[in-house]
Amino acid sequence: MTTDLHNVQHLHNLDTEIVARYTDQPPRLPAELRRQIEASWHGAPVQLYAFADLDHALRLTQVWVALGPGQLSVARPLERGDQWEIESVESAHIQAVREAPGLSASTLTILGRPGDPHSPCCATAIASGARSRT
């Protein structure tokens, strides 16, 4: 069992090194952003996250998508310092989340419920080398 855990940790470290070396992307969700998101969720934990470096028009961007037990948040950096604009929606307002893998990028599409004023109508993030972690 200890060997299996060691192998998983080694693979995780290798993945992190590869991402950092070849994609120029952050290897994990910044700790301060995680705290801000979890605070906006009244302490609920971030369970999964993904980084997107391209938007729907294939322009360079920097967006984090975070999923919690009852919420989904999208965070974009503000132009000043380490501050983030965080938009959140309760999971109940989301009808579907779809991933479309591509050769060098994956598309994540978040669809709101039709006619629901609190749901996203469609938020798409395209991420080259996208990954998610807890």
Summary of the structure (lengths in Angstrom):
residues: 134
radius of gyration: 15.7
end to end distance: 21.4
largest distance: 51.8
contacts: 345
relative contact order: 0.17
helix: 26%
strand: 38%
